[in-house]
Amino acid sequence: MRGKTLKSTLSITGKGIHTGEETRVFIHPSTSGKIEFKRNGVIIPATISYVVSSEHGTDIGKDGIVIKTIEHLMSAIVGAGLTSLLIEVKGVEIPILDGSSLPFLQMFIDAGFEEIDLSPTPSRPTRPITIKSEGSLIQALPFDGFSVTYVVSYPYPQLYMQFHTFDSMSHYSEEIAPARTFGILEWADELREKGLIKGASIENLLLYNNKGPVNEPRFKNEVARHKILDFIGDIGLLSTRPEGNYFIIKGGHKLHLKLAETLAKE
């Protein structure tokens, strides 16, 4: 299978969910066979080796230059089957847009695709792997294809038990891409004290209070679907053509990236 890039450069402008600052992003076609970010003249490969934080998002960095919250954009890249891009970032954080990866995906489709010769090697588990951490679990099995089942559980109405199984990247645009990031009202003060969610609003997330969702969910299990969206973006730091069978309970970026680090050493 050959690689894939865009036919033309596209640009995106928006604010970051955590910094609240406006960023402009230019996504350029590339024939390098890699996904690379660029900020302040520094090229940062989109690989697990350059992750600098997984606290409420996935941040990458090099030589003191950091790009925050790349996971939704990376998820759209994997979902679109793109394998070669140069992503130029004029700001600190990737725009949150509507909180999902659908706007990124639609922009890719509008720009058009072009095949290139260089193609990444698919990443897959070569043996069964189980990682547990503070009540969370992730299992990875060898599999010639891609499948992930995600279970979330929070002590709030409609979030006690949500799950979704996604087993075909060809259905990414309708099953996963529209699922928005989510927040719980009780978390807000603590996150603000940490300097986070300065750009958050019901325009870019699915918000819950102790009675249920404040705004209308796009799916009954939108939170579980969004967790899959995040996982695809994180595991895409190994290869934009991930394979394997994954089962995740109460996971998050830290657990996703711990698995990616383990797979990278295999």
Buried (B, 14 or more C-beta within 10 A) or exposed (E): EEBBBBEEEBEBEBBBBBBBBBBEBBBBBBEBBBBBBBBEEBBBBBBBEBBBBBEBBBBBBBEEBBBBBBBBBBBBBBBBBBBBBBBBBBBBBBBBBBBBBBBBBBBBEEBEBBEBEBBBEBBBBEEEBEBEEEEBBBBBBEBEEBBBBBBBBBEBEBBEEBBBEBEEBEEBBEBBBBBBBBBBEEBBEEBEEEEBBBBBBBEBBBBBEEEEBEEEBBBEBBBBBBBBBBBBBBBBBBBBBBBBBBBBBBBBBBBBBBBBBBBBEE
